[in-house]
């Protein structure tokens, strides 16, 4: 079956499902497969459960009229997404980076949706499956699409651009994340820079944070760069007040003086400025930008403030790398509180640099006074330190429950596999 013919079916049944357990009547089931699962084995059952059609790449005995055999289901999904993308002339804004890309995506889409119909990546569906599913969720009433792109190796962003076809792009930053896959910080910049390479070749527009010198290098040759920053750019702002949540004062390019956010951490300033810059560029009224930024409250374990009794938890446990962990600790130091407890999980995917990077975090912790420091898993176990150590977040949770802290502030951070949010259970 051609992509054009499959697209005709998709227009009749525009809801796609890749997990048979979540299937609804009328869905198109794409039988993806991986190292530990094979969706082809559930294709016939999916039809019995009400799927309109099932796309497979291994022959199955069943309703041949509703089983669509293709060479590769994943590739077909991506090709269908590209075909759907080509039906639109609206801005497709791609966002990638080592840190802050999900928060930036949420802020940008919140600002744009205050004025326009905007579709965006749900949750963290930012990979080779999630991105095509996001593109295919964009409806005909769309004025904007905001697509988050995650990557942990070279050529990954380049591949995403082939079916996302972004018109605008943002690289939040390039830090020490996925060093094992990218091959060091230079590799991170090269890999993330594949987005800018695409936009340069296709005369796209880039939004970039002026304070990062490397972004000036990475944007060379791009005709349209819309800068935002603290001192220079089309939109400028700075931290005005930082008690628990940060307040940003705008000094240039936007007709509002300040916003009181519900975000923790000065490291969110570039994310906030980015959303304000994108909104200004696309003529979102300043009052709507202000309202959108002030009403956004994170609920995804990213810079999320959770209050339990008299205690406050900064839950930043969706992911962690050396850059984001350092920023989180330094921000926590500035927080006005008498009792501060660090609870840090191991940082993954750092390859040969893992031990050194964990040791550098220990050195940073050593510079400050803490009520308690708890380290969990990863390479923290192999580095000399005098702090409390547990192998798992479940063990740390038992310890925390026994302590009966009151009127205390906690920073809870770690890589996804550490599941550090469990310490609060």
Buried (B, 14 or more C-beta within 10 A) or exposed (E): EEBEEBBEBBEEEBBBBBEBEEBEEBBBBBBBBEEEEBBBBBBBBBBEBEBBBBBBBEEBEBEEEBBBBBEEBBEBBBBBBBBBBEEBEBBBBBBBBBBBBBBBBBBBBBBBBBBBBBBBBEEBBBBBBBBBBBBBBBEEEBBBBBBBBBBBEBEBBBBBBEBBBBBBBBBBBBBBBBBBBBBBBEBBBBBBBBBBBBBBEEEBBBBBBBBBEBBEEBBEEBEEBBBBBBEEBBBBBBBBEBEBBBBBBBBEBBEBEBBEBBBBBBBBBBBBBBBBBBBBBBEBBBEBBBBBBBEBEBEEBBBBBBEEEEBBBBBBBBBBBBBBBBBBBBBBBEBEBEBBBBBBBBBBBBBEBBBEBBBBBBEBBEEEEBBBBBBBBBBBBEBEBEBBBBEBBEBBBEBBEEEEBEEBBBBBBBBBEBBBBBBBE
